[in-house]
Amino acid sequence: MQEKKPETAAKNPKKANLLDHHSIKHILDESISEIVTGRGYAEDVRMSNVRLVMGTIIIIIALVAQFYKKKFPENRDFLIACIVLYIVFNGLLQLILYTKEKNAILFTYPPAESFTSTGLVVSSKLPRFSDMYTLTIASADPKSISANEPVHLTKSVTQWFTKDGILVEGLFWKDVEGLVDQYAREPKKNK
């Protein structure tokens, strides 16, 4: 009788360039998304869609300004209006990124079988020239009555990677699932 191999063993191992902190963070963030969505949290892509729409509007403004029928001296006012709109929409896009997204790598809806009315915001940090990776799980709506206190995990990435740069998924999954469980059982904050 043949044994079933774990799902992670069947996949190709995830390998990162250990000298590039962006590569390390990308692999860890990608794995976190898999873990959290695998736990029943559906990804909330509304914020990504808003960013895409804003970006599309910005591109359309730039294209209209570039290919307007009249040449420069006659379309001066129109070009000024396009430049102002371009700056305003870019400013709005940056404001959304700065205030809403911050370091978020994943927004989720609440699990289908859950009684909570908020999803999760999963964010991570890996500062340059540091091996300390910080993972934070918080409520998507921190003012909600069903929101829990945010939970944090700070650990050296050397705990999760081999010397060849291969992610030891079992150890990493255990840590992330433990953090998700810790958030789920965290007592509700007092209002």
C-alpha positions as CSV (number, residue, x, y, z in Angstrom):
1,M,0.0,0.0,0.0
2,Q,1.4,3.4,-0.9
3,E,1.5,6.2,1.5
4,K,0.2,9.6,0.7
5,K,2.8,12.3,0.6
6,P,2.1,15.6,2.2
7,E,0.9,18.3,-0.1
8,T,4.1,20.4,0.5
9,A,6.4,17.5,-0.4
10,A,4.7,17.0,-3.7
11,K,5.4,20.6,-4.8
12,N,8.7,22.0,-5.9
13,P,10.6,23.5,-2.9
14,K,10.5,27.3,-2.7
15,K,14.0,28.7,-3.1
16,A,15.1,32.2,-2.3
17,N,18.3,34.1,-2.9
18,L,19.5,34.5,0.7
19,L,21.5,37.7,-0.2
20,D,18.3,39.4,-1.5
21,H,15.9,40.4,1.3
22,H,13.2,41.1,-1.3
23,S,13.4,37.5,-2.6
24,I,13.1,36.2,1.0
25,K,10.2,38.4,1.8
26,H,8.4,37.5,-1.4
27,I,8.6,33.8,-0.8
28,L,7.5,34.2,2.9
29,D,4.6,36.5,1.9
30,E,3.5,34.1,-0.9
31,S,3.5,31.2,1.6
32,I,1.5,33.2,4.1
33,S,-1.2,33.9,1.6
34,E,-1.4,30.1,0.8
35,I,-1.6,29.3,4.5
36,V,-4.3,31.8,5.5
37,T,-6.5,31.2,2.4
38,G,-6.1,27.5,3.1
39,R,-7.6,28.0,6.6
40,G,-10.9,29.1,5.1
41,Y,-10.3,32.9,4.8
42,A,-11.3,34.0,1.3
43,E,-9.1,36.8,-0.2
44,D,-10.7,40.2,-0.3
45,V,-9.5,41.8,-3.6
46,R,-11.6,45.0,-3.3
47,M,-8.6,47.1,-2.4
48,S,-6.6,45.7,-5.3
49,N,-9.5,46.4,-7.7
50,V,-9.6,50.0,-6.4
51,R,-5.9,50.4,-7.1
52,L,-6.3,48.9,-10.6
53,V,-9.2,51.3,-11.4
54,M,-7.2,54.3,-10.1
55,G,-4.2,53.2,-12.2
56,T,-6.3,52.8,-15.3
57,I,-7.8,56.3,-14.9
58,I,-4.3,57.7,-14.5
59,I,-3.1,56.0,-17.7
60,I,-6.2,57.1,-19.6
61,I,-5.6,60.7,-18.5
62,A,-2.0,60.5,-19.7
63,L,-3.0,58.9,-23.0
64,V,-5.7,61.6,-23.7
65,A,-3.2,64.3,-22.9
66,Q,-0.6,62.7,-25.2
67,F,-2.8,62.0,-28.2
68,Y,-5.2,65.0,-28.1
69,K,-6.1,66.2,-31.6
70,K,-4.8,69.8,-31.3
71,K,-1.1,70.6,-31.0
72,F,0.6,72.3,-28.1
73,P,-0.1,76.0,-28.3
74,E,-3.8,75.4,-28.9
75,N,-4.3,72.8,-26.2
76,R,-2.4,74.5,-23.4
77,D,-5.5,74.7,-21.1
78,F,-6.5,71.1,-21.8
79,L,-2.9,69.9,-21.0
80,I,-2.9,71.8,-17.8
81,A,-6.2,70.2,-16.8
82,C,-4.8,66.8,-17.6
83,I,-1.6,67.4,-15.6
84,V,-3.7,68.5,-12.6
85,L,-6.0,65.5,-12.9
86,Y,-2.9,63.2,-13.2
87,I,-1.4,64.7,-10.1
88,V,-4.6,64.5,-8.1
89,F,-5.3,60.8,-9.0
90,N,-1.7,59.8,-8.3
91,G,-2.0,61.6,-5.0
92,L,-5.2,59.7,-4.2
93,L,-3.6,56.4,-5.2
94,Q,-0.6,57.1,-2.9
95,L,-2.9,58.2,-0.1
96,I,-4.8,54.9,-0.4
97,L,-1.6,52.9,-0.3
98,Y,-0.3,54.8,2.7
99,T,-3.4,54.8,4.8
100,K,-5.1,51.6,3.9
101,E,-2.5,49.1,2.7
102,K,0.6,50.0,4.6
103,N,2.6,46.7,4.8
104,A,-0.5,44.5,4.1
105,I,0.1,41.5,2.0
106,L,-3.4,40.0,2.3
107,F,-6.9,41.2,3.1
108,T,-9.5,38.5,3.8
109,Y,-13.2,38.1,4.3
110,P,-14.3,36.2,7.5
111,P,-14.5,32.4,7.2
112,A,-17.9,31.2,6.0
113,E,-18.6,29.2,9.2
114,S,-17.4,32.1,11.5
115,F,-19.7,34.3,13.5
116,T,-17.2,37.3,13.3
117,S,-18.1,40.1,10.9
118,T,-14.5,41.1,10.1
119,G,-11.8,39.5,8.0
120,L,-8.1,39.7,8.5
121,V,-5.3,42.0,7.4
122,V,-2.1,40.2,7.3
123,S,1.0,42.4,7.1
124,S,4.7,41.7,7.2
125,K,8.0,43.6,7.5
126,L,11.6,42.5,6.7
127,P,13.8,45.6,7.2
128,R,16.8,46.0,5.0
129,F,20.0,44.5,6.4
130,S,18.0,42.6,9.0
131,D,17.0,39.0,9.3
132,M,14.1,39.6,11.6
133,Y,10.8,39.0,9.9
134,T,7.7,40.4,11.6
135,L,4.3,39.0,10.7
136,T,1.1,40.8,12.0
137,I,-2.4,39.6,11.9
138,A,-5.1,42.1,12.7
139,S,-8.8,42.7,12.1
140,A,-9.8,44.2,8.8
141,D,-12.2,46.4,10.8
142,P,-10.4,47.2,14.1
143,K,-13.4,49.2,15.4
144,S,-15.8,46.3,15.0
145,I,-17.1,44.7,18.2
146,S,-15.9,41.3,16.9
147,A,-12.4,42.5,16.2
148,N,-9.6,40.9,18.2
149,E,-6.3,42.5,19.3
150,P,-3.6,42.2,16.6
151,V,-1.0,39.4,17.1
152,H,2.6,39.6,16.1
153,L,5.4,37.1,15.3
154,T,9.0,38.3,15.0
155,K,11.5,35.7,14.1
156,S,14.8,35.4,12.3
157,V,14.4,34.1,8.7
158,T,17.3,31.8,9.3
159,Q,14.9,29.6,11.3
160,W,12.9,28.9,8.1
161,F,15.5,28.6,5.4
162,T,18.3,26.1,4.8
163,K,21.8,27.3,3.9
164,D,20.9,26.7,0.2
165,G,17.9,29.1,0.4
166,I,15.1,26.5,0.4
167,L,12.2,27.3,2.6
168,V,11.5,24.7,5.3
169,E,7.7,24.9,4.8
170,G,6.8,22.7,7.7
171,L,8.4,24.9,10.3
172,F,7.1,28.1,8.7
173,W,3.6,26.8,8.3
174,K,3.6,25.7,11.9
175,D,4.5,29.2,13.0
176,V,2.0,31.0,10.8
177,E,-0.8,28.6,11.7
178,G,0.0,29.1,15.4
179,L,-0.3,32.8,14.9
180,V,-3.6,32.5,13.1
181,D,-4.9,30.2,15.9
182,Q,-3.6,32.7,18.5
183,Y,-5.5,35.5,16.8
184,A,-8.7,33.4,16.6
185,R,-8.6,32.6,20.3
186,E,-7.4,36.1,21.4
187,P,-9.9,37.5,23.9
188,K,-12.1,40.3,22.5
189,K,-10.9,43.8,23.5
190,N,-13.0,45.9,25.8
191,K,-15.0,48.7,24.3
